[in-house]
Amino acid sequence: MTSTITETPRTETSTPSVVTLTESAARHISSMLSDDKENAGKQLRVFVEAGGCSGLQYGMVFDERRDDDLTSEFQGVMVVVDPFSANYIRGAVIDFSEDLSGGGFKINNPNALSSCGCGKSFHA
C-alpha cells in the first residue's frame, strides 16, 4: 500500500501595520532623524505606558529595534512597536501638523475609550 503526501503550498501573509504614519508625520520624523546625527540608524518607537491623567499615555522616541518588535515602514521611516503597546494602539494613525495653535503630533487611536484634553493620555 502506497501513501501519497500532498504538500500544501505556503503563502506569505502580510501583517497589517500596528500604527500608520501620515505623509506629514513621516516627512517630519524623517527631517528630525536627518537633523540629529545621534539618531542615525534608529527607528521611531511608538509605545504605551502607565501614566497621564487617563491611565495610559503615548510615547515616541528614536530607538534601536528589539527582537520582539513589530515593524513597519512609511516613506522611509521605520516604526517599531513592542507587543504590549500593540495591544493598545493597533490601528492608530499618527499625524503631524504645524499649526500655531494645537500643532504637533496627534494620535488617532480607535482603541481609546476616552482621551485626555492634552491628547497624550487615554483610557482603553
N, C-alpha and C positions, 0 to 999 in steps of 0.2 A: 504494500500500500504506500503510495507516494503522497506526501502532503505538499501543498503549494503555499508559499508565504508571499503575500502581496504587500508591498510597501506602499503606504500612503504618502504621497508627495508632501513635503513640508512647505508651508507658505509662510513668508515673513509677514508678521502683522506689525504695523506701526502703532506705537502707543501715543495717544494724543499728549500734547504738551500739558504740563501741570498748570502753568501760567502762560499768558500771552503778552508780549510787549507790542504796543502800538508803534507805528513808524516813528512818531515823535519821541517816544520813550527810548527806542533803540538808538536813534540818532544822538540823543542827549547822553546816554550811557556810553556810547562809542566815543564821543567827544571827551567825556570825563576820563575814560581809560587812556586815551592818547595824550591827555594833558598831564597825567601823573605817571611818571616812569616807574614808581614803586608798584603800580598795579599791572605792569606788563605781564602778560600771560595768565592773568587771573580772570575768573568769571564772575558774573553777578550772582550772588547768593541771595535768594528771597526766602525768608523764614518767618516763623511764628513763634512767639514766646509768651510766657505768662507775664501779665503786666497791663499797664494802661488803665483807663477808667472803665473799660468794659470787660475786662478779664483776660483778653489776649491782645497782643499788639504785633504789628508787622515790623519787619526789619529787612534792610537791604545793605549788603556790604560786598566789597570785592574780596574774593576768597579763592582758595585752591579747591579743586574738585576732590570729593571723597568717594570711596568705593561704592557706597550705597546710594549716592545721589542720583536723582532723576534729572536728566539734562535735556535741553532743547536749545535751538539757535534761532535768533531773529535778526536778520540783516547783519550777520557777522558777530552779533553779541551772544556769547554763550551764557545761558541761565541755568543755575543748579538749584535744586530744592531737595532738602532731606525728606525721608519718608514720613516723619512725624508731621512736619509742616504741610506736606502734600495733602494730608487728610483734611486740613482746614482751608486750604486755598486752591484746591483743584477747580479749574475753570475761571480763575480770576484773570482780569485784564488790567495791566499796568499801563497807565498813560502819563504823559508829561505835558504840562502847559507852562508857558512863560508869562501868563497873565500877572500883572502887578498885584492884583487882589485875588488871593487864593491860588496862585500858581504853584508849581512844583509837581511832584509825583502824586498820582491818585490811583488807588487800587479799588477796582470794582469787583467785589467778591460775592459770588452768588450763594456762598455758604454762610454768610454773615446774617444772623437773625436780627441783629441791631448793631449800629455803629455809633461811635462817639462823634461829637461835633467836629473834633480835630481831624477825623479821618484816619487816625493812626492806630486806633484800637477798635475791637469788635467783640461781639458775643456770638458764639456758634451754637 
